[in-house]
Amino acid sequence: MLRKYFPDWEGRMDYQKKQEKIYRSGLDRIAEAKRARVKFKLTKREQDAFDYFNGQNFYKYYQSLETPPNIFDTRSSFLLKVEKNKNMRENFLKSYHRRKSEN
């Protein structure tokens, strides 16, 4: 239910969309390399996108449940944070409504 209706902010959604494009590009290149049976190495941007969706390296801290919601959260990690921690949910909703009323 939260996944469908809970509000999100544009900056986080834009960041995730950008990472999704790079991630899919990396998946396509991996599939091509497997078909051609050649060695393959991800670019830095592709590796960063893979880390983002797997919650590894740089993103491990930012996607942790103890860290407040931030731009580096995936939709899943963001929703887990606001579902599990009432204080984080209330703080996010206050700032979300404040930003929305400013626009």
mmCIF file of the C-alpha atoms, coordinates in Angstrom:
data_MODEL
# 
_entry.id   MODEL 
# 
loop_
_atom_site.group_PDB 
_atom_site.id 
_atom_site.type_symbol 
_atom_site.label_atom_id 
_atom_site.label_alt_id 
_atom_site.label_comp_id 
_atom_site.label_asym_id 
_atom_site.label_entity_id 
_atom_site.label_seq_id 
_atom_site.pdbx_PDB_ins_code 
_atom_site.Cartn_x 
_atom_site.Cartn_y 
_atom_site.Cartn_z 
_atom_site.occupancy 
_atom_site.B_iso_or_equiv 
_atom_site.pdbx_formal_charge 
_atom_site.auth_seq_id 
_atom_site.auth_comp_id 
_atom_site.auth_asym_id 
_atom_site.auth_atom_id 
_atom_site.pdbx_PDB_model_num 
ATOM 1   C CA . MET A 1 1   ? 0.000  0.000   0.000   1.00 0.00 ? 1   MET A CA 1 
ATOM 2   C CA . LEU A 1 2   ? 2.782  2.443   0.910   1.00 0.00 ? 2   LEU A CA 1 
ATOM 3   C CA . ARG A 1 3   ? 4.617  1.698   -2.333  1.00 0.00 ? 3   ARG A CA 1 
ATOM 4   C CA . LYS A 1 4   ? 1.707  2.920   -4.413  1.00 0.00 ? 4   LYS A CA 1 
ATOM 5   C CA . TYR A 1 5   ? 0.430  5.917   -2.445  1.00 0.00 ? 5   TYR A CA 1 
ATOM 6   C CA . PHE A 1 6   ? 3.154  7.262   -0.162  1.00 0.00 ? 6   PHE A CA 1 
ATOM 7   C CA . PRO A 1 7   ? 4.527  10.570  -1.512  1.00 0.00 ? 7   PRO A CA 1 
ATOM 8   C CA . ASP A 1 8   ? 8.063  10.917  -2.754  1.00 0.00 ? 8   ASP A CA 1 
ATOM 9   C CA . TRP A 1 9   ? 10.158 13.900  -3.730  1.00 0.00 ? 9   TRP A CA 1 
ATOM 10  C CA . GLU A 1 10  ? 11.276 14.759  -7.236  1.00 0.00 ? 10  GLU A CA 1 
ATOM 11  C CA . GLY A 1 11  ? 15.018 14.841  -6.554  1.00 0.00 ? 11  GLY A CA 1 
ATOM 12  C CA . ARG A 1 12  ? 15.103 11.256  -5.280  1.00 0.00 ? 12  ARG A CA 1 
ATOM 13  C CA . MET A 1 13  ? 12.878 9.999   -8.103  1.00 0.00 ? 13  MET A CA 1 
ATOM 14  C CA . ASP A 1 14  ? 14.991 11.762  -10.752 1.00 0.00 ? 14  ASP A CA 1 
ATOM 15  C CA . TYR A 1 15  ? 18.184 10.315  -9.298  1.00 0.00 ? 15  TYR A CA 1 
ATOM 16  C CA . GLN A 1 16  ? 16.707 6.811   -9.328  1.00 0.00 ? 16  GLN A CA 1 
ATOM 17  C CA . LYS A 1 17  ? 15.494 7.179   -12.945 1.00 0.00 ? 17  LYS A CA 1 
ATOM 18  C CA . LYS A 1 18  ? 18.969 8.292   -14.026 1.00 0.00 ? 18  LYS A CA 1 
ATOM 19  C CA . GLN A 1 19  ? 20.534 5.321   -12.247 1.00 0.00 ? 19  GLN A CA 1 
ATOM 20  C CA . GLU A 1 20  ? 17.953 2.944   -13.777 1.00 0.00 ? 20  GLU A CA 1 
ATOM 21  C CA . LYS A 1 21  ? 18.926 3.956   -17.316 1.00 0.00 ? 21  LYS A CA 1 
ATOM 22  C CA . ILE A 1 22  ? 22.596 3.369   -16.598 1.00 0.00 ? 22  ILE A CA 1 
ATOM 23  C CA . TYR A 1 23  ? 21.815 0.085   -14.806 1.00 0.00 ? 23  TYR A CA 1 
ATOM 24  C CA . ARG A 1 24  ? 19.797 -1.239  -17.758 1.00 0.00 ? 24  ARG A CA 1 
ATOM 25  C CA . SER A 1 25  ? 22.533 -0.196  -20.155 1.00 0.00 ? 25  SER A CA 1 
ATOM 26  C CA . GLY A 1 26  ? 25.012 -2.176  -18.056 1.00 0.00 ? 26  GLY A CA 1 
ATOM 27  C CA . LEU A 1 27  ? 22.738 -5.225  -18.047 1.00 0.00 ? 27  LEU A CA 1 
ATOM 28  C CA . ASP A 1 28  ? 22.441 -5.043  -21.842 1.00 0.00 ? 28  ASP A CA 1 
ATOM 29  C CA . ARG A 1 29  ? 26.216 -4.800  -22.233 1.00 0.00 ? 29  ARG A CA 1 
ATOM 30  C CA . ILE A 1 30  ? 26.723 -7.779  -19.899 1.00 0.00 ? 30  ILE A CA 1 
ATOM 31  C CA . ALA A 1 31  ? 24.250 -9.850  -21.935 1.00 0.00 ? 31  ALA A CA 1 
ATOM 32  C CA . GLU A 1 32  ? 26.032 -8.886  -25.183 1.00 0.00 ? 32  GLU A CA 1 
ATOM 33  C CA . ALA A 1 33  ? 29.404 -9.828  -23.732 1.00 0.00 ? 33  ALA A CA 1 
ATOM 34  C CA . LYS A 1 34  ? 28.079 -13.211 -22.619 1.00 0.00 ? 34  LYS A CA 1 
ATOM 35  C CA . ARG A 1 35  ? 26.651 -13.888 -26.079 1.00 0.00 ? 35  ARG A CA 1 
ATOM 36  C CA . ALA A 1 36  ? 29.927 -12.912 -27.718 1.00 0.00 ? 36  ALA A CA 1 
ATOM 37  C CA . ARG A 1 37  ? 31.892 -14.797 -25.040 1.00 0.00 ? 37  ARG A CA 1 
ATOM 38  C CA . VAL A 1 38  ? 34.253 -11.926 -24.390 1.00 0.00 ? 38  VAL A CA 1 
ATOM 39  C CA . LYS A 1 39  ? 35.606 -10.482 -21.168 1.00 0.00 ? 39  LYS A CA 1 
ATOM 40  C CA . PHE A 1 40  ? 33.670 -7.520  -19.945 1.00 0.00 ? 40  PHE A CA 1 
ATOM 41  C CA . LYS A 1 41  ? 34.171 -4.763  -17.403 1.00 0.00 ? 41  LYS A CA 1 
ATOM 42  C CA . LEU A 1 42  ? 31.547 -2.269  -16.270 1.00 0.00 ? 42  LEU A CA 1 
ATOM 43  C CA . THR A 1 43  ? 32.238 1.443   -16.639 1.00 0.00 ? 43  THR A CA 1 
ATOM 44  C CA . LYS A 1 44  ? 32.491 3.501   -13.442 1.00 0.00 ? 44  LYS A CA 1 
ATOM 45  C CA . ARG A 1 45  ? 28.991 4.900   -13.982 1.00 0.00 ? 45  ARG A CA 1 
ATOM 46  C CA . GLU A 1 46  ? 27.532 1.428   -14.568 1.00 0.00 ? 46  GLU A CA 1 
ATOM 47  C CA . GLN A 1 47  ? 29.281 0.051   -11.472 1.00 0.00 ? 47  GLN A CA 1 
ATOM 48  C CA . ASP A 1 48  ? 27.918 2.995   -9.481  1.00 0.00 ? 48  ASP A CA 1 
ATOM 49  C CA . ALA A 1 49  ? 24.380 2.202   -10.699 1.00 0.00 ? 49  ALA A CA 1 
ATOM 50  C CA . PHE A 1 50  ? 24.797 -1.471  -9.758  1.00 0.00 ? 50  PHE A CA 1 
ATOM 51  C CA . ASP A 1 51  ? 26.029 -0.411  -6.299  1.00 0.00 ? 51  ASP A CA 1 
ATOM 52  C CA . TYR A 1 52  ? 23.032 1.914   -5.951  1.00 0.00 ? 52  TYR A CA 1 
ATOM 53  C CA . PHE A 1 53  ? 20.467 -0.823  -6.586  1.00 0.00 ? 53  PHE A CA 1 
ATOM 54  C CA . ASN A 1 54  ? 22.351 -3.388  -4.493  1.00 0.00 ? 54  ASN A CA 1 
ATOM 55  C CA . GLY A 1 55  ? 23.015 -1.004  -1.583  1.00 0.00 ? 55  GLY A CA 1 
ATOM 56  C CA . GLN A 1 56  ? 26.775 -1.510  -1.701  1.00 0.00 ? 56  GLN A CA 1 
ATOM 57  C CA . ASN A 1 57  ? 29.902 0.624   -1.232  1.00 0.00 ? 57  ASN A CA 1 
ATOM 58  C CA . PHE A 1 58  ? 29.034 4.354   -1.061  1.00 0.00 ? 58  PHE A CA 1 
ATOM 59  C CA . TYR A 1 59  ? 25.286 3.666   -0.916  1.00 0.00 ? 59  TYR A CA 1 
ATOM 60  C CA . LYS A 1 60  ? 25.464 1.190   1.972   1.00 0.00 ? 60  LYS A CA 1 
ATOM 61  C CA . TYR A 1 61  ? 25.497 3.965   4.590   1.00 0.00 ? 61  TYR A CA 1 
ATOM 62  C CA . TYR A 1 62  ? 22.849 6.124   2.916   1.00 0.00 ? 62  TYR A CA 1 
ATOM 63  C CA . GLN A 1 63  ? 20.415 3.235   2.401   1.00 0.00 ? 63  GLN A CA 1 
ATOM 64  C CA . SER A 1 64  ? 20.836 1.968   5.967   1.00 0.00 ? 64  SER A CA 1 
ATOM 65  C CA . LEU A 1 65  ? 17.632 1.995   8.026   1.00 0.00 ? 65  LEU A CA 1 
ATOM 66  C CA . GLU A 1 66  ? 19.316 4.204   10.667  1.00 0.00 ? 66  GLU A CA 1 
ATOM 67  C CA . THR A 1 67  ? 20.059 6.992   8.169   1.00 0.00 ? 67  THR A CA 1 
ATOM 68  C CA . PRO A 1 68  ? 17.260 9.525   7.545   1.00 0.00 ? 68  PRO A CA 1 
ATOM 69  C CA . PRO A 1 69  ? 15.621 9.455   4.079   1.00 0.00 ? 69  PRO A CA 1 
ATOM 70  C CA . ASN A 1 70  ? 17.878 11.013  1.458   1.00 0.00 ? 70  ASN A CA 1 
ATOM 71  C CA . ILE A 1 71  ? 18.405 11.324  -2.289  1.00 0.00 ? 71  ILE A CA 1 
ATOM 72  C CA . PHE A 1 72  ? 20.524 8.147   -2.410  1.00 0.00 ? 72  PHE A CA 1 
ATOM 73  C CA . ASP A 1 73  ? 17.672 5.897   -1.233  1.00 0.00 ? 73  ASP A CA 1 
ATOM 74  C CA . THR A 1 74  ? 15.995 3.549   -3.655  1.00 0.00 ? 74  THR A CA 1 
ATOM 75  C CA . ARG A 1 75  ? 12.204 3.591   -3.477  1.00 0.00 ? 75  ARG A CA 1 
ATOM 76  C CA . SER A 1 76  ? 12.360 0.358   -1.453  1.00 0.00 ? 76  SER A CA 1 
ATOM 77  C CA . SER A 1 77  ? 14.907 1.578   1.109   1.00 0.00 ? 77  SER A CA 1 
ATOM 78  C CA . PHE A 1 78  ? 13.047 4.884   1.405   1.00 0.00 ? 78  PHE A CA 1 
ATOM 79  C CA . LEU A 1 79  ? 9.723  3.151   2.111   1.00 0.00 ? 79  LEU A CA 1 
ATOM 80  C CA . LEU A 1 80  ? 11.318 0.776   4.623   1.00 0.00 ? 80  LEU A CA 1 
ATOM 81  C CA . LYS A 1 81  ? 12.728 3.730   6.541   1.00 0.00 ? 81  LYS A CA 1 
ATOM 82  C CA . VAL A 1 82  ? 9.449  5.623   6.760   1.00 0.00 ? 82  VAL A CA 1 
ATOM 83  C CA . GLU A 1 83  ? 7.480  2.474   7.539   1.00 0.00 ? 83  GLU A CA 1 
ATOM 84  C CA . LYS A 1 84  ? 9.746  1.278   10.362  1.00 0.00 ? 84  LYS A CA 1 
ATOM 85  C CA . ASN A 1 85  ? 10.528 4.628   11.982  1.00 0.00 ? 85  ASN A CA 1 
ATOM 86  C CA . LYS A 1 86  ? 7.603  6.880   12.895  1.00 0.00 ? 86  LYS A CA 1 
ATOM 87  C CA . ASN A 1 87  ? 9.889  9.844   13.626  1.00 0.00 ? 87  ASN A CA 1 
ATOM 88  C CA . MET A 1 88  ? 11.504 9.646   10.161  1.00 0.00 ? 88  MET A CA 1 
ATOM 89  C CA . ARG A 1 89  ? 8.069  9.389   8.552   1.00 0.00 ? 89  ARG A CA 1 
ATOM 90  C CA . GLU A 1 90  ? 6.764  12.467  10.381  1.00 0.00 ? 90  GLU A CA 1 
ATOM 91  C CA . ASN A 1 91  ? 9.893  14.499  9.618   1.00 0.00 ? 91  ASN A CA 1 
ATOM 92  C CA . PHE A 1 92  ? 9.745  13.542  5.950   1.00 0.00 ? 92  PHE A CA 1 
ATOM 93  C CA . LEU A 1 93  ? 6.051  14.415  5.648   1.00 0.00 ? 93  LEU A CA 1 
ATOM 94  C CA . LYS A 1 94  ? 6.609  17.812  7.303   1.00 0.00 ? 94  LYS A CA 1 
ATOM 95  C CA . SER A 1 95  ? 9.420  18.694  4.914   1.00 0.00 ? 95  SER A CA 1 
ATOM 96  C CA . TYR A 1 96  ? 7.496  17.261  1.945   1.00 0.00 ? 96  TYR A CA 1 
ATOM 97  C CA . HIS A 1 97  ? 4.431  19.391  2.665   1.00 0.00 ? 97  HIS A CA 1 
ATOM 98  C CA . ARG A 1 98  ? 6.589  22.451  3.338   1.00 0.00 ? 98  ARG A CA 1 
ATOM 99  C CA . ARG A 1 99  ? 8.356  22.045  -0.047  1.00 0.00 ? 99  ARG A CA 1 
ATOM 100 C CA . LYS A 1 100 ? 5.054  21.433  -1.795  1.00 0.00 ? 100 LYS A CA 1 
ATOM 101 C CA . SER A 1 101 ? 3.481  24.578  -0.312  1.00 0.00 ? 101 SER A CA 1 
ATOM 102 C CA . GLU A 1 102 ? 6.521  26.661  -1.370  1.00 0.00 ? 102 GLU A CA 1 
ATOM 103 C CA . ASN A 1 103 ? 5.999  25.716  -5.026  1.00 0.00 ? 103 ASN A CA 1 
# 
